[in-house]
Amino acid sequence: MPLLRLSAAFGLDPERADPAPADLRVVIVTAGEDRIGLVVDEILEVSEMIIKPAPALLKGNKAFAGATILSDGQSALILNPGGLI
């Protein structure tokens, strides 16, 4: 299964050293029959949420499915696994 580092996909922390393989946190996502492992820095929480359509600024960006408002009032973008694959 291919692994995708989200920090590399979005151009974040290019100077940061890769963690040792034993320290990787991987989230497995599927889109249809395709699967990919997303390497993440940390998993903050698992929750159910209502996804609103992506704002006009993100239309055409296949990496994001939409946005949501978190319980603390902050907004968060929702990744589109199919767009990342």
MILO-908716 format. One record per residue: residue number from 1; x negated, y negated, z of N, C-alpha, C, CB in turn. Coordinates in steps of 0.02 Angstrom, whole numbers. Each point is the difference from the previous one (the first is absolute). Glycine has a CB too. Layout:
N
REC     k      nc1      nc2      nc3     cac1     cac2     cac3      cc1      cc2      cc3     cbc1     cbc2     cbc3
REC   NUM        X        Y        Z        X        Y        Z        X        Y        Z        X        Y        Z
...
END
This chain:
85
REC     k      nc1      nc2      nc3     cac1     cac2     cac3      cc1      cc2      cc3     cbc1     cbc2     cbc3
REC     1      -43       58        0       43      -58        0      -45      -62        0       94       62       62
REC     2      -79     -109     -106      -41      -61       -1       13      -43       62        2        2     -125
REC     3      -55      -36      148        6      -47       56       -9      -71      -26      -44       86       81
REC     4       84     -132      -56       -5      -70      -18       -9      -40       65       73       16     -104
REC     5     -126      -54      107      -11      -44       58       37      -65      -13     -114       51       25
REC     6      163      -65       17       40      -60      -10      -43      -63        3       99       59       49
REC     7     -149      -60       -5      -43      -59        4      -35      -12      -67      -16       20      123
REC     8       -5       32     -157      -33       -8      -65       51      -19      -54      -88       84       34
REC     9      148      -54      -31       51      -14      -51       21      -73        0       40      117       12
REC    10      -42     -148       47       21      -70        6      -58      -48        9      106       40       49
REC    11     -168      -15      -57      -59      -43        4      -14      -28       69       21      -27     -117
REC    12       -6       65      169      -10      -23       68      -64       30       30      125      -13       14
REC    13     -161      -24       25      -59       23       36      -49       40      -44       69        2      102
REC    14      -94      -30     -157      -46       38      -42      -65       17       35       50      -56      -98
REC    15      -69       18      149      -62       12       37        7       56       51      -30     -119      -17
REC    16       90      137       33       12       48       54      -24       69      -20       98      -67       37
REC    17     -133      100       10      -25       67      -13       57       50        3     -113      -31       47
REC    18      110       81      -89       51       53        1       -7       40       64        2        5     -126
REC    19       54       15      157       -4       42       59      -23       70      -19       91      -67       55
REC    20     -117      102       -6      -20       70      -11       62       40      -18      -98      -10       81
REC    21       92       62     -122       59       39      -20       43       23       58      -65       37      -98
REC    22       37      -21      154       40       23       58       42      -56       29      -88       85       24
REC    23       70     -148      -39       35      -57       29       53      -29      -46     -102      -24       63
REC    24      113       54     -121       49      -27      -47       71       10       25      -79       24      -93
REC    25      120      -75       82       72        5       12       32       -1      -69       -4      -59      115
REC    26       39      111     -132       29        7      -67       75        9        6     -107       50      -44
REC    27      144      -89        5       72        6       -5       14       30      -69       23     -100       78
REC    28       11      158      -78       16       34      -62       67      -27      -25      -64      104       34
REC    29       65     -128      -96       62      -26      -30       13       37      -65      -16     -114       54
REC    30       79      118      -72       18       32      -63       44      -47      -41       -7      114       53
REC    31        1     -107     -118       43      -36      -47       16       49      -54      -50     -116       26
REC    32      111      143      -25       17       54      -46      -42       61       16       31      -83      -90
REC    33      -69      106       43      -42       59       11      -72      -20       17       72       65      -79
REC    34      -87     -129       76      -68      -24       14       -9      -10       75       -5      -55     -113
REC    35      -56       71      137      -17      -12       70      -67      -36        3       64      103       37
REC    36      -71     -144       14      -63      -36       10       -9       -9       76       10      -60     -113
REC    37      -72       59      134      -16      -14       70      -23      -72        5      -31      120       21
REC    38       65     -160       19      -19      -70       11      -43       -3       63      106      -43      -57
REC    39     -168       22       50      -45       -8       57       15      -68       32      -90       74      -53
REC    40      110      -74      116       20      -61       35      -45      -11       61      119       14      -39
REC    41     -123      -76       62      -39      -17       59       33       27       64      -44     -102      -58
REC    42      109       92       62       37       24       58       74        4      -16      -86      -49       77
REC    43      121       88      -38       73        5       -6       28      -34       62       -4      109      -68
REC    44       40     -163       57       25      -40       56       62       31       31      -47     -101      -54
REC    45       95      120       13       61       30       25       39       29      -58        4      -81       96
REC    46       40      124      -81       46       28      -49       69      -26       17      -71      106      -18
REC    47      106     -134      -31       65      -27       14       44        2      -62      -49      -74       88
REC    48      114       69      -77       47       -7      -55       12      -74      -11       55      112       26
REC    49      -46     -130      -89       10      -71      -14       41       -9      -64     -109      -26       56
REC    50      135      -32      -63       37      -19      -60      -48      -36      -46      111       -9       63
REC    51     -115       33     -124      -46      -31      -49       39      -47      -44      -75      102        2
REC    52       51     -164       -5       29      -50      -45      -41        0      -64       42      -71       98
REC    53      -11       54     -155      -37       -2      -63      -62      -45        6      107       21      -62
REC    54     -157       -5       22      -62      -39        1       14      -73      -19      -66      104      -30
REC    55       32     -151       64        9      -70      -18      -25      -13      -71      -13      -32      121
REC    56       36      -22     -151      -17      -17      -69      -76       -1      -10      106      -66       -9
REC    57     -143       45       59      -73       -4       -4      -31       69      -15        3      -97       80
REC    58       31      151      -58      -28       67       -9       32       39      -57      -24        0      120
REC    59       72      -29     -155       31       35      -57      -55       17      -50      111      -61       17
REC    60     -112      120      -41      -51       21      -47      -61       31       33       39      -89      -74
REC    61      -45       83      140      -54       33       37       27       68       22      -51     -110       40
REC    62       27      163      -71       27       67       12      -20       29       68       -2       17     -122
REC    63      -45      -48      157      -23       27       63       50      -11       58     -117      -20      -40
REC    64      163      -27       32       47      -16       53       72       12      -21      -80      -85       43
REC    65      118      117        3       71       15      -14       46      -55       23      -27      120       10
REC    66        6     -157       41       42      -53       28      -30      -25       65      101       51      -53
REC    67      -58      -77       96      -21      -29       63       51       15       54      -62      -92      -61
REC    68       43       84      123       46       10       56      -19      -48       56       17      122      -32
REC    69       28     -130       79      -13      -39       60      -10       49       58       69      -99      -43
REC    70     -125       94       77      -16       44       56       37      -21       63     -113       23      -50
REC    71      113       20      100       38      -14       62      -26      -63       36       22      122       11
REC    72      -85     -141      -22      -27      -60       32       10      -63      -42      -84       73       56
REC    73      121      -66     -113       15      -57      -42      -49      -11      -57       51      -50       99
REC    74     -107       85     -100      -48       -7      -54       26       36      -62      -95       -9       82
REC    75       73      -15     -140       18       34      -62      -57       47      -19       73      -97      -38
REC    76      -56      150        1      -49       49      -22       18       22      -71      -22       38      119
REC    77      -29      -27     -159       10       27      -67        3       75        4      -60      -97      -52
REC    78      101      127        9        9       72       -3      -36       26      -61      111       -6       60
REC    79     -158       53      -50      -36       29      -56       45       45      -42     -105       -5       67
REC    80       91        7     -131       35       44      -46      -48       57      -18       71      -96      -46
REC    81      -61      156       75      -47       54      -14       -7       16      -75       29       47      112
REC    82       27      -50     -149       -3       13      -71      -45      -49      -37      113       47        7
REC    83     -111     -110       14      -42      -51      -31      -73        9       17       96      -77        4
REC    84     -111      104       54      -69       13       19      -29       61      -35       24      -52      111
REC    85       20      101     -124      -24       61      -32      -15      -15      -72       67       72       78
END
